[in-house]
């Protein structure tokens, strides 16, 4: 029996044979992939996390660590799923550039309908998240240049500047964007922690007891902050050594957690009920030097969010181009498709500017499916169909994640709807 188990052991990153489409030195390195993992999640996540933690009360910081562990695990097993495809169908997935790796995992695990479902969910999720990034960037610029331009004008300006950057083919062509975004956020997070420690607790802040609705909404925001899985297979596909993706996820999550914990804990404790959906709009001081530091932090986050938009929007662009048979080489068709994509994002950002409501709905529905439920389900299906052994404890963990995620998703939809009914939808800093 032990011999049979050893033969059927699920291949991990260290046991797999590298079958990357890219020749050695041509694809993404492990550290470049780490930058993409951080670049996708850390910008919007770290800004909204203090609000999410405050909404959950004293247990909020514990839940951040819990969600990080669960999300990191599902990221690793999603990487194993792609390894299954490369090992079992090398001619199909390792011999040519694949524009839709996550839907391909869905197809091999659960059929064509699953592939279509994954594709739809990815496009909804990443389009929505990129729109949230556009909202964040415009809100930040509106606060820096107060009374200069209308918020909606900033949305149009930012979108117009993003259009040419969105023409880059895939992550391997934009690794430097991820590096810049990671460095900018690291400096910004360190500065925010220092500002919070220096300014201390907001004298007007009070502690409000969390309700069921606020807890669920807060949890959804935390889930969103660790929900980058929609793009993970795209990054793994572009790696020079795909079998090292689990290592990249582990390093990336460790760095993200080091950013998230101090900002979320200090932000929720010091700002309390004054913690907004974007912590930058809540940081205030009468000290001129601190105000300058806050402005500097805002610009650093703007850099991350600006480049983060390009990173997040890319998988959507590739999937749309696949559907319309757009050539992989740069040309007018790519320019048209990706320009229209950004213009649609601008339109949605102007029409639906409810930042925290968007985060809650995305975090509790599409992100919950793509980042927590589907990785576990596809991993179990592929392991079973291909004859790989999964230990009992790992089976239990996967089923628990799936069950808890479904419960959370239902509660989040209810809470987000009630929140929207209570507060409505207003333009941030509307003038």
Secondary structure, DSSP 8 states (H G I E B T S, - for coil): -HHHHHHTB---TTTS----SS-TTTSB-HHHHHHHHHHHHHHHHHHHHHHHHHHHGGGHHHHHHHHHHHHHHHHHHHHHHHHHHHHH-HHHHTSS--S-HHHHHHHHHH-HHHHHHHHHHHHHHHHHHHHHHHHHHHHHHHHHTTTTS-HHHHHHHHHHHHHHHTT--SGGG-HHHHHHHHHHHHHHHHHHHHHHHHH-S-TT-------HHHHHHHHHHHHHHT--HHHHHHHHHTBSSGGGHHHHHHHHHHHHHHHHHHHHHHHHHHHGGG--SSGGGT---S-HHHHHHHHHHHHHHHHHHHHHHHHHHHHHHHHHHHHTT--SS-SHHHHHHHHHHHHHHHHHHHH---HHHHHHHHHHTHHHIIIIIHHHHHHHHHHHHHT-B--HHHHHHHHHHHHHHHHHHHHHHHHHHHHHHHH----TT--
